[in-house]
Each structure stands twice: as C-alpha cells, then as structure tokens.
Amino acid sequence: MDFLRPATWEEALAAKARRPDAVPLLGGTDVMVEINLDARRPAALLDLTAVPGLAAWERAVDGRLRVGAGVTYARLIAELGDLLPGLAQAARTVGSPQIRNRGTVAGNLGAASPAGDSHPPLLAGDAVVEAESAARGTRMIPAGDFYLGVKRSALAPDELIRAFWAAPASGPQYFSKVGTRNAMVIAVCSFAIALHPAERRVGTGVGSAAPTPRRAPEAERFLAGELDWTGAAPLDARVAARFGALAARAAAPIDDVRGTADYRRHAIAVMARRTLTWAYDDYRKKAAECA
C-alpha cells in the first residue's frame, strides 16, 4: 500500500489524477477500521491532513455557508450548531466523542453509505457538494444528485471533495435516528426535516431505508400545501399522519441484521410525524413571538 501525503490542494489533485485508486484520508474513522479488519486494502492512501484550508468554514457573499472537508463533527456542533441545527443534531449522534473529534461530513459523503448520519439533513437543507479535479476544475453537485447506489457517489475517480455548501437554516430543522441502542450505533433508519417558511417549502431526508439516502418529495409537496404557514393553528393530527405515511412510502428498505423492512417503514413514519411536530411547534412559538 502506497502512502501519499500532499502539502497543498494542488498537489492533492495531481496525486489523485495520477492515482485515481488512492483513497482520500482525513479523519480515517471509516477507512482505518476497514483496513484494520481486513475488509479493505486500498492500493494507496491519500492523506489530506496536511493540506491547508480544508479545516476552515466561511460565510459566502450570497449568505451560504461553505464548510471545508476537514471540519470535524465536533467543530460543526460547536461552531455551526445554530446555523445548521439539523446537521448538528445528526453530528451529535455520530459515534463517540473521539470519533466526532476526527470524523467529518466530507468523509461521510465520500463513503456514501446509505446509513450515514449526515446525509438526511444535507438533503433536507438542499446542500451542495463542491468537488474538484485537476483536469476539469470545480464541480458543484446537489446532494440530491450525489448518491448513486450503495456506497457509490457521483464523484469521478479523479475528484476530491473540497467542501460542502448549505444555507443557514431559515426555519426549524430536526433529525431523528433509530438504532439498536442509544449511542455509538449505525442507524437502523433515520429522518430529517427542514421547514423553509419564506418559500413555504419543506425539505426531507430519509436515511438507511433505501440503497441511497433520499428525499420524500411526495411528502414534501403534501405538507407544503397543507401546513398553516401563518402559525396560527396547531398541527392537524391527520396532516401529520399523512405526512408520515408518505415519508414511509418514499423508503425502499431491506431486511438485514439491524432491522426488517417493515420495521424501517414504520419507524420512518413515526420519525416523520415526530420531527414535524417538533419543527412546527418551534415555528408556532417563533410566529407568536413576532406577532
């Protein structure tokens, strides 16, 4: 196994162009476990930890947040929790404190596992992945187009993830996850919701219940049309139940060692109802304060 350690982003892109089989390494929380268990033996590792700038985030001119590939879950929680609350909630469920101090959202994206905790809130919040290659330059990939199959993404063999982009939350966001225990567990299934009041629009993300993370577009359209965006009326239980049913319909789960397909569909419906209830309660409180 070759070990490549570029000192600049340009060197990293050149190395990836020469060695498209090289696996990028930042936190190493997935890759090193696979190597240690002999589940994976890449021909080369591309260590990006010395590349400057990857661990930075900034607010762009258009107001969106650009979060570098090296920003850890722990920093995302501490520094961006108020701006990206759904993603921060998901980050809190990742592994242990040691894992959160090393792991990154970019690593979750690169692995493209359907069970990755960051994927549902990235989908619900309309995030965009910034990928780059030496040959073609920068490419912006919407999260909805990024996941192609089980652990397969839209990244070309010579591309690296440099950052992801997301707008600060314009309304309440929530994430929920079911696991076989309360911590340090792979999701049996997960769900995220984001309310976008200015556009009267809803974003969703379903995790670990299909070959790829995915949105629930039918549920989004239904809720956008039925929700009382004035915040004057309480949430209609029938609307919440229908939203949950439509979210579950978007899933395509399987039976495996963590849970059955039927259980996953049921859990998605429950989590969709719960996260909607939490989000709309927050929205009504905010609307009352502003009245």
N, C-alpha and C positions, 0 to 999 in steps of 0.2 A: 504494500500500500504506500503510495507516494503522499507526502505531506507538503502542501503549498501554502505559503504564508505571505501574501502580498502586503505591501506597505501603503498602497494608495488604491483608490477606487479604480483608476485606470489600469493598474497592474492586475487587479482582481478580474476586470472584464477581459483583459488579454489572456489571463490564465484560464478563464472559463471558455474562451474561444478556442484555445489550444487543447484544452482537456474538458470537453463537454461532459465526460463521465465523472468529473470531480464533484463530490457532494459538498455544498456550502456548509460551513460550521460557524455558529455564533455562540448560542447558549449550549448546544450539544445535548440538550435534555432528552431528545428522541434518538438522535444518531448514535450517541455513545452507548446508550442502553442496548440498541440493536447490535452494535459491534461487540459489546461485552458478552451478549448472549449468543453470539454467532448466528444471529438472524440476518445479518447483512455484512457484506465485506466489500465496500466500495474500492474501486481501483485507485482512487485518490481522494483526499480530503482537502477542501479549500477553506483554510482558516481565515475568517474575515475580522477577527477581533482586533487586529492592529490597524484596520482601515479607519482613518479619522472621519468624523461627521456622521457615522451611522447611528450613534447613540444620542443624536440630537433630535428635538422636535421644534416646530415653529408654527406660527400662525401666518398664513399666506395673505397676500394683498386682498384676495377675494373672501377672506374670513375663514376659509377652511384650515384645518389642521393637517400639517404634513409631519408624520411620525416616522422617524428613521427606523430602519430594520433592526438596529441594535438596542432600541428602547425596551427595557425589560418589563415584565408584567408588574413587578413591584413599583417601578417608577411610573408606569401608566396609572396604577391605582393612586399613588401619592400625588402626582403632578397633573393628571388629566381626569381624575375621577369626577370632578364637577362638570367638565366639558363633554366627556364621553361616558356617561354613567352606566349605560347598558354594557359597554365593553369592559368597564372597570368591575362591574358585578361579575361578569364572566371570568375576568382575570383572577378575582378572589377565590374562585373555585378550582383553579389550576394547581394541582399537586400540593406541595408543601412550601413553606417559606423559602427553603433552599432552592426549589425549582423556580419559584416566582422571581427570585433574585438573579436567575440565569436565563430562563426561558423568555422568548419574545413572540409577539404576534406574527412577525415575519416568518419565524420558524414554523409556527402553526400553519401559516399559509403555504409554505414550501412543502410541508409534509402532506397537506391536502387530505388528511384523514377526515372521513365524514363525522367522526366523533370529536373533532377539535372544538374546544370551548369558545374560541373567539369567533368562529365562523357565523353563527346565528346573529349576533349583534352587528357584525360587519355588514351582513346582508340587510338587516332591518334599517341600518343607518346609511345605506347607499354608499358604502366605502368604495374606494378605487385603489387598485394596486399599481404602484409605479415599478415597472420592470425595465431593465436596460441590458443591451448587448453592445459589444464593441463594433459589430458590423452595422447594426440598424438604429442604434441610439435608444432613446427612451420611448416606452410604450405604456399607455395608461389603460388598465384592464378593469372594468367594473366588476365588483365582487360577484354579481350575478352571472358573469361570463367566465369566471376564473376556474370554477370547479368542473372538471370534465368526467370524472369517474372515481372509483375508489383509489385514493392516494395518487390521482392524476390531475394535473392542473394545466392551464393554458400556457404555462411558461415553455418557451423554446429551450432546447438543450444548452444553448449558449447564453441564456439570460439569467440574470440575478435580480432578486427583489431588493430595491434600494429603500423603499418607504411604502407606507400606505397613506391615503388621504381620506379624511372624513370631516363633515361639517359638524361644528359643535351642536349638541342637542338643542333643538328648537322646541321640544316638548318632553314629556315624561318618557323614559326608556326603562325597560325591565328585562331581566334574564332569569330563567329558571332551568334547573337541571335535575334529573333523576339519576341516582346511582345506586349501587348495591350497598353503599354505606355513605356516611355524611362527608367524608373528606378523602383526599388522595385516591380518587377513583375515576375511571373512564366513564363518560356519560352513557347510560342506557339510552337516553334521549334527552333533548334539550329544546328550549324555545326562547325566542327573543321577540319583543315588540317595541316599536318606536312610534309615537304619535307626532305628526307634523302639522300642528294646528294652523299655521299660516297658509298652508296649501290644502288643508282639510284632507289629509292623506295619511295612510297607515303603512308602516313597514313591518315586515315579519321575517323571521329566520327559523328554520327547523333543522336541528342537528341530530346526527346518529339515528336517523329514521328513514334513510334512503341511501343509494350509492354515493350521493354527494350531498353536502349541505344545500338547502334550497329554500326559496321563499314559498309563501302560500298566497298566490295572487288572487284567487277567488275569495279567500277570507279577507284580504286587504280591501278589495273593491266593495264587498258587502259592508264591512264595518265603516268604511269612509262614507258610505251613503246613509247608514243608519245611526251613526253616533250623533248625539246632540253636541255640536261644536261650540254652542254658547256656554255649556257647562251648567245650565240652569236645572236640568232634570237629572235625577240619578240614573245609573246604568240600568237599562232594561234587562232583566234576567234572561228573557227569550233571545235578545240580541247576543248576549254573552254566550249562551248555549249554542246558538247557530254559528257564531264565530269559532268556537271550539271545534264544532263538528267539521267545519270547512277547513280548519287548520289540520285536523287529523286526516282529512281526505287528501291533502297535499302530500302526505307521507307515503313512502313505499318501503316499509321496514321488512326485516327478515327475522326469523328465529335464530338466536345464537346463544352462547353460554351466558350472556348478560340479561337476556330477556326475550320474550316471544314477540312476534309481530303484533298480535292482538293487544298485548300489554302496552307496547310502544304507542299504538294508535290511541288507546285510552288515555295514556299519560300525556300525550301531546294535546288532546282535547282539554284535559284538566289544567295543564300549564297555560294553555292559551287563555282560558277563562280567568285563571288567577292573575296572570300578568296584565291582562286587560283591566281587570278590576282594580289592581294596584295603580296602574297608569292613569286610569280615568279618575280615580279618587284624588290623585295628585293634581290632575288637570282641573277638577272642580274646585279644589281648595285654592289653587292659583287664580282661577277666574273669580272666585268670591273675594279674594284679597284685592283684586284690581277693579272690582265693581264700585 
